[in-house]
Amino acid sequence: MTPQSELLVIAPIADGRESDLRALLDTMNTAPGLADPENALLPFGRFERLHFARLVVLEDTHMADLRLYGAQPPRLAPRLAFLVDCDGPSEALLSDLCAIAGDGLCRLFSHCEGFDPAGDLLDWMRRHRVPASANYVNWVGRTVRQVREESALQRALSARVPRTALTSPGDAQRVRRELVDYVGAEVRAGRLALSSPEATLVGWWVSNLIHAVLVPLLGLIALPLLIVASPVLVYQLRRRELTDPEVCPPPSPKALAELRHLEDRDLTNQFTAIGPVKPGLFRRWLVTVLLVLIDYGCRHFFTRGYLARVQTIHFARWVLLDGGVRVLFLSNYDGSHEAYMDDFINKVAWGLNLIFSNGVGWPRTDWLIKRGARRELCFKKYQRGHQIPTQVWYKAYPGLTLVDLARNRRIREGLEQAEMTDAQALAWLRLL
């Protein structure tokens, strides 16, 4: 199995260079926001382990709302964020990016403060790398190669399977055997490939096991203190929930039109949102602890197609920026934006409240998980207001949804299964 990993590089944009950078980013696209896989700067399609990538300008969105708390918002320069989701260690991909697309990366990062085109690009990117606070992968171990090979298998079998009615009980078994023989011949001829999974790195298993044990252990150690402090913590939470201001105005028509202009270019969409955390140590510590718990769940429980009850997200990431002053959230999801938001409201509104109620202006919650995102209109105004445009977005397998990926995996598993009953063979053929 090849686990997935993430990479995020963020750097402040130099004064007076933002407009030039945006113009350069536009040259990477074939449609608004949709990357050309063979663009001259970063030919994403040449990196076989790359699932998703994006380049986005992070603006000083909603920082002025901190004044509602009597806090002076820090002045933060716009930043360029470059992030990827990939198979295997992200360090290996980072080295490949610098080796294959070093000139293009230098052109992009030359718009950032302190970048020296004559310097060590790899070292600079490492120094500007920002770790994710929590990271979600829909199906840990499903590689880009697997997705593409299984999609090719599905297309080949779908074109080959007879569309006439099966008249006898053994027909499904006969057709399946013919298709198995056909695929075997295509693989031997090199027209189809069905690669075996790579061995999982021992270091990944070890680090995953340590993480699985260490987080609960630290929780048990802290439990007595939390029990003693719980009355104070509950009081502090409720006091803030009853008094924190809500800031949920509708987004401007211009901003909303810009966001929608970038959406529905594929069956999968991107989402990028950023906003300040409510000031004070209480909220800062609370959001940090909750992100540790979310990351633990994503890493050890939600690894087979579900994030809680939501099944449409390929990858998602939560990032604390500027020492916890802001939270950045990014995801790649199937379907429309409206359906994506409704999915969250109907299935995991409590989960949204858990983390995002610590953001300035979130619809008021009760006991951290109630109300909040359940107040549909306020929630939808809030999330659209904090969403920012993604200038460049790449998907390695356009036109394929998670439903397609799951079906194609079942087709391959059925193909490789040694024996089937007549009913199982018929069910397998219906997948084609």
Phi, psi and omega per residue, in radians:
M1 nan 2.402 3.083
T2 -1.889 1.833 3.109
P3 -1.184 2.780 3.123
Q4 -1.685 2.771 3.102
S5 -2.531 3.031 -3.071
E6 -2.261 2.771 3.093
L7 -2.467 2.318 3.086
L8 -2.420 2.106 3.074
V9 -2.031 2.211 -3.126
I10 -2.263 2.332 3.122
A11 -2.519 2.457 3.099
P12 -1.118 2.451 3.098
I13 -1.439 2.357 -3.113
A14 -1.149 2.635 3.131
D15 -0.979 2.321 3.068
G16 1.358 0.086 -3.082
R17 -1.880 -0.060 -3.022
E18 -1.127 -0.776 -3.098
S19 -1.121 -0.698 3.095
D20 -1.120 -0.698 3.127
L21 -1.110 -0.772 3.134
R22 -1.077 -0.689 3.110
A23 -1.126 -0.686 3.118
L24 -1.163 -0.713 3.113
L25 -1.069 -0.648 3.139
D26 -1.088 -0.505 -3.129
T27 -1.228 -0.209 -3.096
M28 -1.509 -0.087 -2.974
N29 -1.872 2.655 2.968
T30 -1.693 -0.374 3.068
A31 -2.546 2.850 -3.103
P32 -0.910 2.030 3.098
G33 1.389 -0.177 -3.054
L34 -1.798 2.027 -2.996
A35 -1.234 2.525 2.923
D36 -1.364 2.093 -3.110
P37 -1.037 -0.375 -3.134
E38 -2.003 0.491 3.140
N39 -1.075 2.698 -2.989
A40 -1.203 -0.462 -3.083
L41 -1.449 -0.925 -3.108
L42 -2.364 1.546 -3.128
P43 -1.294 1.414 -3.028
F44 -0.937 -0.604 -3.066
G45 -1.132 -0.234 -3.138
R46 -1.486 -0.115 -3.110
F47 -1.808 1.805 -2.957
E48 -1.220 -0.248 -3.118
R49 -1.803 0.160 -3.050
L50 -1.669 2.043 3.106
H51 -1.451 -1.078 -3.096
F52 -2.336 2.647 3.042
A53 -2.600 2.696 3.032
R54 -2.706 2.677 2.978
L55 -2.155 2.230 -3.060
V56 -2.516 2.449 3.059
V57 -1.539 2.044 3.126
L58 -1.546 1.994 -3.099
E59 -1.722 2.913 -3.114
D60 -1.351 1.104 -3.030
T61 -1.368 2.195 2.990
H62 1.118 0.192 3.098
M63 -1.120 -0.492 3.129
A64 -1.108 -0.355 3.133
D65 -1.135 -0.309 3.096
L66 -1.073 -0.392 3.136
R67 -1.128 -0.384 3.084
L68 -1.099 -0.358 3.119
Y69 -1.767 0.108 -3.091
G70 1.363 0.224 -3.129
A71 -1.722 2.516 3.097
Q72 -1.520 2.025 -3.091
P73 -1.184 2.380 3.091
P74 -1.212 2.623 3.084
R75 -1.506 2.067 -3.089
L76 -2.097 2.140 3.119
A77 -1.179 2.599 3.015
P78 -0.985 2.560 -3.077
R79 -2.225 2.630 3.025
L80 -1.694 2.182 3.091
A81 -1.973 2.274 3.065
F82 -2.131 2.106 -3.095
L83 -2.430 2.626 -3.125
V84 -2.442 2.733 2.938
D85 -2.103 2.234 -2.967
C86 -2.495 2.937 3.033
D87 -1.541 2.423 3.104
G88 1.356 -3.051 -3.102
P89 -1.082 2.311 -3.141
S90 -1.170 -0.421 3.113
E91 -1.100 -0.640 3.111
A92 -1.153 -0.735 3.105
L93 -1.141 -0.689 3.126
L94 -1.032 -0.752 3.104
S95 -1.103 -0.728 3.114
D96 -1.127 -0.709 3.124
L97 -1.034 -0.785 -3.127
C98 -1.181 -0.613 -3.118
A99 -1.286 -0.707 -3.028
I100 -1.615 -0.640 -3.058
A101 -2.140 0.531 -3.091
G102 -1.034 -0.733 -3.115
D103 -1.120 -0.751 3.130
G104 -1.143 -0.718 3.097
L105 -1.101 -0.680 3.111
C106 -1.111 -0.699 3.112
R107 -1.095 -0.698 3.126
L108 -1.191 -0.888 -3.053
F109 -1.336 -0.163 3.052
S110 -1.162 -0.230 3.070
H111 -1.507 0.001 -3.077
C112 -1.807 2.681 -3.131
E113 -1.078 2.352 2.988
G114 1.334 0.120 -3.130
F115 -1.486 2.279 3.106
D116 -1.957 1.914 -3.123
P117 -1.009 -0.413 3.139
A118 -1.528 -0.084 -3.099
G119 -1.490 -2.949 -3.110
D120 -1.505 1.827 -3.091
L121 -1.068 -0.789 -3.103
L122 -1.065 -0.767 3.126
D123 -1.130 -0.697 3.140
W124 -1.113 -0.755 3.138
M125 -1.161 -0.653 3.086
R126 -1.093 -0.699 -3.113
R127 -1.225 -0.417 -3.137
H128 -1.796 0.223 3.103
R129 -1.322 2.414 -3.131
V130 -2.094 2.137 -3.113
P131 -1.286 2.606 3.051
A132 -1.310 2.476 3.040
S133 -1.391 -0.541 3.056
A134 -2.662 2.506 -3.063
N135 -2.447 2.331 -3.137
Y136 -2.077 2.330 3.050
V137 -2.143 2.220 -3.051
N138 -1.031 -0.810 -3.107
W139 -2.439 1.689 -3.098
V140 -1.093 2.206 3.121
G141 1.785 -0.187 3.106
R142 -1.480 1.961 -3.025
T143 -1.614 2.885 3.052
V144 -1.060 -0.725 3.126
R145 -1.048 -0.787 3.124
Q146 -1.061 -0.784 -3.138
V147 -1.027 -0.815 -3.087
R148 -1.218 -0.716 -3.134
E149 -1.163 -0.732 -3.132
E150 -1.237 -0.534 3.050
S151 -1.180 -0.730 3.098
A152 -1.124 -0.670 3.097
L153 -1.083 -0.794 -3.137
Q154 -1.063 -0.760 -3.126
R155 -1.121 -0.730 -3.123
A156 -1.141 -0.772 -3.129
L157 -1.212 -0.672 3.140
S158 -1.091 -0.631 3.120
A159 -1.298 -0.358 -3.029
R160 -1.695 -0.542 -3.015
V161 -1.146 2.353 3.118
P162 -1.191 2.511 -3.107
R163 -1.775 0.150 3.092
T164 -1.471 2.766 -3.109
A165 -1.192 2.500 3.061
L166 -1.512 2.216 -2.987
T167 -1.750 -0.443 -3.111
S168 -2.108 2.761 -3.082
P169 -1.023 -0.542 -3.086
G170 -1.528 -0.026 -3.089
D171 -1.088 -0.691 -3.117
A172 -1.097 -0.706 3.114
Q173 -1.140 -0.726 -3.139
R174 -1.111 -0.812 -3.139
V175 -1.103 -0.704 3.131
R176 -1.093 -0.770 3.136
R177 -1.075 -0.684 3.103
E178 -1.107 -0.697 3.127
L179 -1.215 -0.647 3.084
V180 -1.087 -0.776 3.114
D181 -1.124 -0.695 3.124
Y182 -1.073 -0.805 3.139
V183 -1.112 -0.715 3.103
G184 -1.008 -0.737 3.120
A185 -1.166 -0.687 3.134
E186 -1.166 -0.662 3.106
V187 -1.155 -0.769 3.130
R188 -1.110 -0.567 3.135
A189 -1.424 -0.119 3.118
G190 1.452 0.156 3.137
R191 -1.518 -0.338 3.005
L192 -2.268 2.652 3.085
A193 -2.283 2.403 3.051
L194 -2.347 1.417 -3.035
S195 -1.225 2.548 3.037
S196 -1.365 2.616 3.112
P197 -1.078 2.533 3.060
E198 -1.318 2.716 3.099
A199 -1.168 2.418 3.118
T200 -1.289 2.348 3.115
L201 -1.086 2.352 -3.129
V202 -1.048 -0.645 -3.129
G203 -1.047 -0.596 3.123
W204 -1.180 -0.780 3.116
W205 -1.052 -0.741 -3.111
V206 -1.134 -0.847 -3.117
S207 -1.135 -0.630 3.125
N208 -1.169 -0.707 3.120
L209 -1.151 -0.762 3.124
I210 -1.056 -0.772 3.130
H211 -1.106 -0.727 -3.120
A212 -1.083 -0.553 -3.117
V213 -1.574 -0.701 -2.981
L214 -1.186 -0.758 -3.088
V215 -1.089 -0.862 3.079
P216 -1.094 -0.601 3.127
L217 -1.103 -0.779 3.093
L218 -1.119 -0.626 3.087
G219 -1.112 -0.717 3.112
L220 -1.135 -0.670 3.121
I221 -1.128 -0.684 -3.101
A222 -1.427 -0.223 -3.027
L223 -0.999 -0.824 3.132
P224 -0.999 -0.727 3.130
L225 -1.137 -0.699 3.135
L226 -1.141 -0.665 3.119
I227 -1.103 -0.784 3.132
V228 -1.115 -0.712 -3.064
A229 -1.497 -0.104 -3.012
S230 -0.998 -0.709 3.109
P231 -1.037 -0.728 3.131
V232 -1.170 -0.743 -3.117
L233 -1.129 -0.734 3.120
V234 -1.121 -0.733 3.113
Y235 -1.085 -0.796 -3.132
Q236 -1.086 -0.683 3.126
L237 -1.134 -0.890 -3.084
R238 -1.139 -0.652 3.120
R239 -1.058 -0.723 3.136
R240 -1.269 -0.706 3.140
E241 -1.063 -0.572 -3.104
L242 -1.433 -0.291 -3.035
T243 -2.104 -0.336 -3.112
D244 -1.059 2.344 -3.134
P245 -1.249 2.568 2.989
E246 -1.674 2.416 3.089
V247 -2.330 1.568 -3.057
C248 -2.261 0.905 3.105
P249 -1.258 2.705 3.080
P250 -1.166 2.521 3.091
P251 -1.140 2.701 3.120
S252 -1.146 2.578 3.124
P253 -0.970 -0.613 -3.140
K254 -1.167 -0.814 3.135
A255 -1.109 -0.709 -3.140
L256 -1.148 -0.704 3.120
A257 -1.123 -0.655 3.128
E258 -1.137 -0.724 3.119
L259 -1.129 -0.799 -3.111
R260 -1.167 -0.500 3.128
H261 -1.119 -0.441 -3.106
L262 -1.633 -0.102 -3.026
E263 -1.712 2.825 3.045
D264 1.085 0.579 3.013
R265 -1.475 -0.223 3.106
D266 -2.573 3.044 3.040
L267 -1.205 -0.294 3.068
T268 -1.894 2.551 3.117
N269 -2.163 2.903 3.058
Q270 -1.922 2.721 3.082
F271 -2.475 2.233 3.082
T272 -2.314 2.185 3.138
A273 -2.441 2.594 -3.109
I274 -2.576 2.558 3.117
G275 -2.980 2.812 -3.104
P276 -1.372 2.601 3.016
V277 -1.446 2.508 3.088
K278 -0.969 2.371 -3.038
P279 -1.183 2.755 3.108
G280 1.911 2.646 -3.102
L281 -1.155 -0.587 -3.101
F282 -1.018 -0.912 -3.136
R283 -1.178 -0.668 -3.132
R284 -1.063 -0.826 3.140
W285 -1.199 -0.681 -3.113
L286 -1.100 -0.807 -3.124
V287 -1.164 -0.594 3.115
T288 -1.143 -0.808 3.140
V289 -1.128 -0.750 -3.118
L290 -1.128 -0.636 3.094
L291 -1.180 -0.597 3.045
V292 -1.078 -0.744 3.137
L293 -1.196 -0.693 3.095
I294 -1.100 -0.762 3.127
D295 -1.096 -0.667 3.124
Y296 -1.100 -0.783 3.118
G297 -1.103 -0.749 3.131
C298 -1.143 -0.586 -3.055
R299 -1.398 -0.541 -2.991
H300 -2.094 -0.290 -3.079
F301 -2.104 -0.849 -3.064
F302 -1.614 1.219 -3.056
T303 -2.108 0.050 -3.056
R304 -2.302 0.956 2.954
G305 1.704 -0.074 -3.086
Y306 -2.266 2.422 2.848
L307 -1.977 1.752 -2.879
A308 0.993 -1.991 3.124
R309 -1.852 0.039 -3.105
V310 -1.521 2.265 -3.052
Q311 -2.050 0.189 -3.015
T312 -1.847 0.054 -3.047
I313 -1.748 2.161 3.070
H314 -1.320 -0.994 3.133
F315 -2.467 2.580 3.045
A316 -2.557 2.694 -3.075
R317 -2.616 2.396 3.033
W318 -2.007 2.304 -3.078
V319 -2.334 2.204 2.995
L320 -1.489 2.211 -3.109
L321 -2.000 2.721 2.994
D322 0.984 0.762 3.107
G323 1.210 0.447 3.130
G324 1.654 0.110 3.130
V325 -1.256 -0.617 -3.103
R326 -2.280 2.734 3.006
V327 -2.070 2.315 3.063
L328 -1.927 2.263 3.100
F329 -2.155 2.355 -3.115
L330 -2.409 2.467 3.095
S331 -2.647 2.812 3.007
N332 -2.172 2.117 -2.976
Y333 -2.416 2.716 3.106
D334 -1.564 2.557 3.069
G335 1.627 -3.028 -3.101
S336 -1.398 2.840 3.102
H337 -1.075 -0.750 -3.110
E338 -1.092 -0.749 3.118
A339 -1.143 -0.630 3.112
Y340 -1.081 -0.814 3.128
M341 -1.156 -0.717 3.122
D342 -1.111 -0.630 3.107
D343 -1.033 -0.770 3.129
F344 -1.174 -0.775 -3.112
I345 -1.059 -0.784 -3.032
N346 -1.353 -0.473 -2.998
K347 -1.942 -0.690 -3.042
V348 -2.426 0.748 3.083
A349 -1.012 -0.639 3.127
W350 -1.073 -0.631 3.136
G351 -1.210 -0.672 3.052
L352 -1.078 -0.796 -3.131
N353 -1.056 -0.698 -3.052
L354 -0.918 -0.774 -3.081
I355 -1.774 -0.772 -2.989
F356 -1.429 -0.215 3.045
S357 -1.174 -0.195 3.052
N358 -1.480 -0.002 3.096
G359 -1.571 2.529 -3.122
V360 -1.023 2.200 3.027
G361 1.586 -0.035 -3.108
W362 -1.035 2.500 3.084
P363 -0.924 2.403 -2.973
R364 -1.019 2.363 3.141
T365 -1.908 2.902 2.978
D366 -2.140 2.183 3.107
W367 0.967 0.652 3.000
L368 1.295 -0.572 -3.019
I369 -2.039 -0.254 -3.092
K370 -1.623 2.815 -3.074
R371 0.963 -2.231 3.123
G372 1.007 -1.947 -3.101
A373 -1.114 -0.327 3.071
R374 -1.166 -0.339 3.064
R375 -1.476 1.503 -2.853
E376 -0.958 -0.873 -3.061
L377 -1.128 -0.775 3.121
C378 -1.083 -0.776 -3.130
F379 -1.072 -0.790 -3.090
K380 -1.188 -0.604 3.042
K381 -1.142 -0.746 -3.110
Y382 -1.079 -0.882 -3.033
Q383 -1.214 -0.611 3.066
R384 -1.186 -0.630 3.139
G385 -1.166 -0.463 -3.127
H386 -1.733 -0.083 3.082
Q387 -1.337 2.483 3.113
I388 -2.163 2.664 -3.112
P389 -1.165 2.487 3.028
T390 -1.730 1.996 -3.005
Q391 -1.230 -0.675 -3.107
V392 -2.373 2.243 -3.129
W393 -2.432 2.336 -3.089
Y394 -2.211 2.392 3.029
K395 -2.220 2.293 -3.014
A396 -1.319 -0.341 -3.092
Y397 -2.356 1.251 -3.117
P398 -1.032 2.554 3.101
G399 1.483 -0.075 -3.133
L400 -1.928 2.266 3.070
T401 -1.757 3.033 3.089
L402 -1.127 -0.539 3.046
V403 -1.087 -0.746 3.097
D404 -1.098 -0.765 -3.112
L405 -1.098 -0.711 3.128
A406 -1.180 -0.723 3.109
R407 -1.098 -0.786 -3.117
N408 -1.122 -0.611 3.075
R409 -1.119 -0.732 3.134
R410 -1.161 -0.610 3.088
I411 -1.090 -0.799 3.140
R412 -1.146 -0.747 3.128
E413 -1.059 -0.701 3.106
G414 -1.163 -0.636 3.113
L415 -1.106 -0.685 -3.060
E416 -1.525 -0.115 3.141
Q417 -1.226 2.316 -3.038
A418 -1.162 -0.830 -3.087
E419 -2.282 2.590 3.068
M420 -2.466 2.610 2.957
T421 -1.365 2.953 3.103
D422 -1.034 -0.720 -3.131
A423 -1.150 -0.701 3.129
Q424 -1.177 -0.691 3.108
A425 -1.115 -0.702 3.115
L426 -1.152 -0.733 3.111
A427 -1.099 -0.656 3.124
W428 -1.155 -0.741 3.133
L429 -1.114 -0.548 3.131
R430 -1.194 -0.335 3.064
L431 -1.206 -0.377 -3.061
L432 -1.475 nan nan
